[in-house]
Amino acid sequence: MAAAAGLPGSIRAVGQPVTVIEKPSGTPGVIRYETNRVLSGMGHERYTPDRPVEGQRPPDVLARRLFERGGVAAVHVNGNVITVQLATGDGSGIKEIIESLYTYYRPGVEVTVPS
């Protein structure tokens, strides 16, 4: 990977990593994730694939990414807790999507500098 102008070649990703703990729930097909970042403030946010996710707040962006992954029936965000209802029973990769929520520059992504 070529380093961006003025950035060391050892930078692998830039942003704020999110620590995520995956916890099973008592309901089959539902996984709970706890993070070290508050995503929704004090409010509850519920997302389903039949309603377009509008907005650019962190819970909106996360819900869109999870639905783009596929296999997700619903997403609920309250503070630092994300509850995902699976449509397929396969939760692989969801934790990594949450962890990378605030990672903006990844290996292989060209950094553009405004002129």
Residue, then its C-alpha position, 0 to 999 in steps of 0.5 A: m500500500a502506498a502511503a498518502a502524502g505526509l503519512p507514514g507507510s505503517i498506518r493501517a487504518v485511521g479512525q476510532p476503533v470501537t470495542v465490541i463484546e458479542k453476547p448471546s440473548g435468550t431469544p434464538g436468532v438474536i445477538r446483542y453487542e455492547t460497545n465502548r461508544v454510545l451510538s444513539g444517545m438516550g433514545h431507542e432506534r429501531y430499523t427494519p429492511d422494509r423502511p429506508v434508513e435515512g440520516q447520517r447519524p452513527p446508528d443510521v450508518l450502522a443499520r444501513r451497513l448491516f442491511e447491506r451485509g444481508g441476513v439481518a431482519a431488524v436492528h435496534v440501537n439503544g445507547n451503546v447496545i446494538t441488538v440484531q435479529l438475524a434473518t438467516g441465523d448467520g451472524s458472522g461478520i457483524k461484529e467486525i462491521i460494528e468495530s469498523l464504524y468509525t474507521y475512515y481510512r482503510p488499506g487499499v482506499e486512496v486518500t484524496v487531498p483537496s487542492 
